[in-house]
Amino acid sequence: MNPSLRNITLLSLNVVLLSACALPRLWPTPTPIADRSIHLVGYCKQSEEDGFREQATLIVYNNQVQDLDWQLWVGKKGGCNFKLSQFTQIKHRPHIELVSRENSACKLLIWQEPRRVTLAHSECAQYCSPGIYDEAWPVMFDPQTGQCAPHDK
């Protein structure tokens, strides 16, 4: 290739790459979980109009889970049941992570935002009735009262 043609090609490629960097982002940058010390004596029991129900006890002191008993029901389709004895805590900060003793892909995650402490699950279908896992939502606690946090905050 002719050296001047090669230089023009490289210059054009650089212009294209630099202009792509200047385009607005299509996806927002995820906000990292803040490293907060979690202290919670939580109990949440509620029912929704659509039949979704949950009952959860979560006790955390200085990011160490002391007690966890979480049951949720997806109408009459079935439910999920998570107990601390089924999990091992492997992470304390910036969020809490517990891994299943039966399946290392299954994790429970706990993190705190200013208005709520969230207890969520990931890859834990074996703790649920068949076919309902995708409808099993996290439970949220108010960090001030320990009761259920409203979903609209």
N, C-alpha and C positions, 0 to 999 in steps of 0.2 A: 504494500500500500504506500502511496506517495506520502512523504512526511507531512506536507502541508494539509493534505486531505485528512490524514490521521489526526492532526491537531484540531482541525475544524470539527471532526466527528467527536473527539473527546470533549471539546469545548461545548458542543451542542448537548452532549449527554450530561455534562455538569449543570448546564442551565436547566435542563428538564428535571434533574434530581433536586436542585435547589428550589425550583418553583414548586415542586411537589411538597417540600418541607414547609413552604409558606402557605399552603392551603389550610383552611380552617379544619379543625378536627371534627370527624363525623361522630365519634363516640366520646363521651366525657371521661376524663381521667378518674379512675376510682379513688375515693377518699380512703386513706389507710385508717385502720381501726386505731383509735387513740389508746394509748397505754394508760389505763385507769386502774386504780386499786379497787377491786370489787368486793364490797361487803353487803350481803343481802340475806335477809331472812324472808323468803318469799313463799307465798301461798296464793295461787290463782285458781279459781273455780268459776267457770262461766259457760253459758249456753247461748248459741246464736239461733236466730229464727230459722235458718236452713238446716238445723239439726246438728251442726258442728258443736261439740262440747269438749272441754278440757278441764283437767284437774292436775295441777302441778305443784309440787313442793320443791323448792330449791334453796339450799342454805350454803352460802359461800362466805368464807372469812379470809381476807387477804389473798384473794385469787385461788384459794384452795377449796375445792368442792367438799363439803361436809355431808350433805344429804341431797339426793335427787330421786324423785319419784314422779314420773310424768306419764299421764294417760290422756289420750285424746281419742275422740270418736268422730267419724265422718258420717253423720246421720245414722241410718240403720245398716250401712254398708260394712261397718267394722271399725277397727281402731288400731292404735299403736300403744305400746307400753314400754317405757324405758326406766330402768332402775340403776342406781349407782353401782350396785354389786356386779352389773354386767359390763362395766367399763373401767378403764384405767386412765387416770389423768396423765397426759404426756406433755402438756404445755400450760404455762401459767400467764404469760404475757406475750404480746399486748392483748391477746384474748385467751380464754381458757379452751383447751381442747381435750376431749376424752375420746379414747379409741375403744371399740368393742373388743372384748376378750375372745369373741368367736370369729370376728371378721374384721381385719385391720382396715378395710376400706370404709367401714361404718364409723362415723365420728359424730359426737355431739360438740357443738360450739357455743360458747357463752361470751358475750361482749356487752360493754356498757356504753351507751350514748348518754347525752345529758338528761333525756327524759325517760329512758327505759333501759332495762337489762333484757337482752334477748337470749333465749335458749332455742337453738335450732339443731336440726339433724342433717346429715349428709350421707347418702348411700346406705341407708339403714332399713331397707324394705323388709328384711327378715324379722324385724320387731313389730311388723304391722300385718293386719289381715290382707290376704291376697287382693290386689287390684286397687288399693286405696292410697298407696304411698304418695303419689303425686298430688293428692288432695290434703295431705297432712302438713299443716302450716306450723311455723314456730309459735312459741308462747312468749309473751312479753310481760315483764314485771315493772311496776313503778319503783324506782330505786329509793324513793322516800318512804313509801308505805309498805312495800313488799307485796301489795295486791296486784291484780291484773292491770296492766297499762292499757289505756285506750289505743286503738289501732289508728286513730286519725291524727296523732301527733307526730 
